[in-house]
């Protein structure tokens, strides 16, 4: 299952000087593959495309950022709608 994640933090919680944006997710979370990561860094927002076995796996991926960030997690699909 694919998820589009929008992760946002405040300027005060920015990880820029504390290990960077890679400290906000767990790349070794079981059942998760990071497909893409994009940053709108001036807006303190990071976008991920994550392939995960389920929402619980996605939560493990996002665990390091829970105390710094808010997230919007949206299930998405690569398959087009066929009429």
C-alpha positions in Angstrom: 0.0 0.0 0.0 1.3 3.5 -0.9 1.0 6.5 1.4 1.7 10.2 0.7 2.9 11.7 3.9 3.1 15.5 4.5 5.2 16.1 7.6 5.4 19.6 9.1 7.3 21.1 12.0 7.7 24.6 13.4 10.8 26.7 12.9 11.6 26.2 16.6 11.5 22.4 16.1 13.5 22.4 12.9 16.1 19.6 12.8 18.5 21.6 10.6 21.1 21.9 13.3 20.3 18.6 15.1 21.0 16.0 12.5 18.8 17.2 9.6 15.6 16.1 8.1 16.7 12.4 8.1 16.2 12.3 11.9 12.5 12.7 11.4 11.9 9.2 10.1 13.1 5.6 10.6 14.5 4.3 7.3 14.8 0.8 8.8 11.2 0.5 9.9 10.0 -3.0 9.2 7.5 -3.4 6.4 8.3 0.1 4.9 10.1 1.2 1.8 10.7 4.9 1.2 10.0 5.5 -2.4 10.6 9.3 -2.5 11.3 12.2 -0.2 10.9 15.9 -1.2 11.4 19.0 1.0 9.8 22.4 1.0 12.4 23.3 3.5 11.6 27.0 3.8 8.1 26.0 4.7 9.4 23.3 7.2 7.5 20.7 5.3 8.7 17.3 4.0 6.8 15.0 1.6 7.3 11.3 1.5 5.9 8.6 -0.8 6.1 5.4 1.3 5.2 1.8 0.5 4.1 0.1 3.7 2.4 -3.1 4.7 -0.2 -1.0 6.6 -0.7 2.1 8.7 1.1 0.6 11.7 4.2 0.1 9.6 3.9 3.7 8.3 3.6 4.8 12.0 6.8 3.0 12.8 8.5 4.8 9.9 7.3 8.2 11.2 8.0 7.5 14.9 11.2 9.6 15.3 9.3 12.7 14.3 6.2 12.4 16.5 7.5 14.8 19.1 8.5 17.5 16.5 6.1 17.2 13.7 2.5 16.8 12.6 1.6 14.5 9.7 -1.1 14.1 7.2 -1.1 10.5 5.9 -3.1 9.8 2.7 -3.4 6.4 1.0 -2.6 6.8 -2.7 -2.5 4.6 -5.8 -0.3 4.3 -8.9 -3.2 2.8 -10.8 -5.4 5.2 -12.8 -9.2 5.1 -12.6 -10.5 3.1 -15.5 -13.9 3.8 -16.9 
